Amino acid sequence: MRVLLLGAAAYAGIASAYTGTSVSTTSAVQCSTAYGSGNGVGPTPIPTSEITKTTSSVFTMADATAPAAYTRVTDSTVTTTQHTSLVVSVILATVTKGIATSWVQPTTTIATATWPVTQCTNGVNPVTVTKYTGTYTPVPGQATTLPASYVTQIFCTTSLTSFVYLFPTVSSGTSTIHETATSVINDYTTTSTSTLTYLTVTTPSATVTSTTISYVEAGRAVPTNVACQSTVTKTFDARCAPTNLISSHDGIGLVSGRYNANVSVVYTRDEPYGTDPTECCQLCLDNAGCGASMWGPYETCGLYYHGNQSGKPQCDFIFTYGSEDQYIAGQGIIVANGCGTINYE
């Protein structure tokens, strides 16, 4: 069998001129930092202001010439011979599955954390006086004093520079396009065999049930409406004092690390727990079974629990924390031990 593909055509274009455009952009960011002093506690997250400046540069390249018309010419036919035929065979196979596993995942509530939310009914905005009881031993790498100065704001400027290249082109003259016809002859002298195997899967002979317990926790606010006094005195554990909270390691801010198995967390952003890491720390100590607390720079207080095989809170290893240079001391996460332990890693 012979298949012949032929084609021949000629067409002309009108002389013209046009300009091509190419654009590339570069960017550069420069930041400056403002510092404050006073109470030794910087804002988290750090307020950042950003502005963008844009400039453009235009470059015109040398004129280029392109053909205004083309002529298509069909060259001599190129013939190829197909010598190999393909034979496909089909094999049916049967595969028997082993024992199937049916997974059951019951949910067990480790604990229910609660936190009081006080509303003053008499319009008083009380002044809070905090006292600390007990003793505290700093962990290795922990700062024992509040910083004399801290970052209060970051100012960043992004400079965008665009480079515009213009390529003027004039259409003139005629060019030729060559096309080659092809012909295929089938003259089989050899055979190639391909085997396709189809699998038939039977149903399993037995099913085994496996149980995996999922440990969760619950949390709820307890609102209280009272007539507030002008001054409120709170007594906190020494672990929750601002100088004793773990907020840096060797002068570098902290990030979260790995967690023990079956660790779950209750989050709250209610005031004052979401805005004050000392309140978050004490809230963990006020809730039985809370292993550790983690206060985030986006005003979130996390209470972490570790559940044992019986679904009860277990006061042992909870999580690790690390440090990264991109975080300023005291302005990453802030962590504290509850009834459990946390480690630097």
Secondary structure, DSSP 8 states (H G I E B T S, - for coil): -EEE-----EE-----EEEEEEEEEEEEEEEEEEEE-SSS---SS--EEEEEEEEEEEEE---EEE-SEEEEEEEEEEEEEEEEEEEEEEEEEEEE---EEEEE--EEEEEEEEEEEEEETT----EEEEEEES-----TT---S--SSEEEEEEEEEEEEEEEEEEEEEE-SEEEEEEEEEEEEEEEEEEEEEEEEEEEEE--S-EEEEE--EEEEEEEEEEEEE---SEEEEEEEGGGSTTTSB-EETTEEEEEEEE-TTEEEEEE--TTTTT-HHHHHHHHHHSTT--EEEEETTTEEEEEEEB-TTS-B--SEEEEEEEEEEEETTSS-EEEESSSEEEE-
